[in-house]
Amino acid sequence: MSNEGKDELLLKWGTLKGWHLKSEASRAALQKYTEFGMAMGAMQQRDTPEQKQALCDLIDAIDGTIENDWTGEKMTKDEAKKYVTEYRANA
């Protein structure tokens, strides 16, 4: 992740793994997400429906790139929100 001057999100295991946020809107959205609490690692994180919504709000707020840590592929906001909301949906 290296998008100078832009927001960046890294997703893995259907949740947030890493970030570099520049905008006030994205930082405020991250704060709302973190208020729910976070596990020490993405693998242990089990987002509630409210956390998934807060993460989707963060995805909407960023001005930059979203990357899937498994594949290294860039994701659109819609792809990222689908990944977050559908991951472990049937688990």
N, C-alpha and C positions, 0 to 999 in steps of 0.2 A: 504494500500500500504506500503510494507516494504520489499524491495529487496535490502539489504545492498550492497552498492557499484555499483549498476546498475541503469540505467535510469528507470523511471516509468512514465506512462501517465495514466490519468483517464479521460474517455470520458463519456459525458452525453448530452442528447438533440442533438446528432449528431455533437458535437463539443468538444473542449478541456475544461475540468473542472479543472483539477489539474495536477501537474507535480513535479517530483524530478529528475533533470537532472545532470548527472555526466560528460558525455563526451563533448568535445569541439564541435563535429559535431552536437550533439543534441541541444546544447545551441545556436549554430549559426542558426540552422533551426528554433528554437523557436523565435529567434530575428526577422527573416524574417516574421514569422507568425504575431508577435505582431506589426510589423510596419504598418499593415493594420488597427490596432485599435481593441480594444476588449471591449465588454459590461461589466458591473459590475458583471454579472452572466451568466452562461452557458445557462440558460433558455431564456435570452434576446438576446443572440448572434445569429446573422443571417449571416452566412458566405457567401461571394460571391464565385463565381467559383475560383477566384484567391486565396482566403483565403483557400478554400477547398484543392486546390493544394498544398499550403504552408503547410497545416496541414498533408497532405499525405506525403510530403517531410520530415516533422518532424517524422512521424511514421516510415518511411524508415530509418531515421538516428539513432533512438534509439537502444541501446543495453540493453534490459531489458524487463519489462513487460508492457502490455497494459491491462487495466481493464475497463469493462463496469460498470459504477456506479449504474445503475439500477439493474443489476442482480448479480454483484459481480464476474462475470465470467471473466476469462482471455481470451484475444483475440489474434489471430495471427495478423501479420501485414496486411495480405490480408483481414481478417475479419474486422479489424479496418478501413481500407481504404474504404471498401464497406459500412460500417456503416456511415462513414463521408460523402461519396459522394451520398449515396442514401437517407439519412435522409431528410425529407421534400422535396424530389425531385418532388413530385406531389402536393405540397401545394401551 
